C-alpha cells in the first residue's frame, strides 16, 4: 500500500470517529431506536456521571418502557 493510500485510510478513520463526537439529540434518538426497535418517547442529556450520556426513553413493540443510555462522545449504547 502506498503512502497516499495509507494517509487516505487514516484520514477516513479520523473523520468517521469525529462524526460521532458530541452526538446530537436526534442522533441519540436514532441510535436508541435502532438498538431497541421501539418508538422514542423522550431524550434528555445527563451529565451526572463521569461521561455525559443521552437518556432515551423508548416504548417497545410489546409495550415495555425502557431507558437506553447513549454515550454523547462515542454514540455507544450502555
Secondary structure, 3 states (H helix, E strand, C coil): CCHHHHHHHHHHHHHHHHHHCCCCHHHHHHHHHHHHCCEEEEEEEECCCCCCEEEEEEECCCCCEEEEEEECCCCCEC
